[in-house]
Amino acid sequence: MTNYPFADLRQLLLGLGFEMKVMPGSCIAFEHGPAHARLVLEPLADGDSVDPATLAIVGRNLDERGILSRARFEELLQKHPLAG
C-alpha cells in the first residue's frame, strides 16, 4: 500500500459518493451523507503519498459504514500501478 497518491484516494472517495470539504490550513473532510460517514485527513498535495496507517483507517471506516468492504478496498489499492 505504499506510494498511493492522495489524488487517487480523493477520486476513489468521490466515486463512492463522498463530498470533499476543505478546511483551509487544517484538514480535508470527506463526508458521505447516506452512510453518516466522515473521514478527516491531513491536507496533502495531489502527488503526495498517503501513509499506510491512514489507508488502513480509511479502509476500516468504509467497511464499518457498509460503503465498501475492506477486501475490495485493498484490491483497489493493489490495482494502482505504484502500490507496493
Long-range contacts (C-beta under 8 A, 24 or more apart in sequence): 1-52, 1-55, 1-56, 1-74, 1-77, 1-83, 1-84, 2-49, 2-52, 2-82, 2-83, 2-84, 3-49, 3-82, 3-83, 3-84, 4-49, 4-50, 4-55, 4-77, 4-80, 4-82, 4-83, 5-46, 5-47, 5-48, 5-49, 5-50, 5-80, 5-82, 6-44, 6-45, 6-46, 6-47, 6-48, 6-49, 6-50, 7-46, 7-47, 8-80, 9-50, 9-55, 9-58, 10-46, 12-76, 13-39, 13-58, 16-62, 16-67, 16-68, 17-67, 32-65, 32-67, 35-65, 35-66, 35-67, 36-65, 37-61, 37-62, 37-65, 37-67
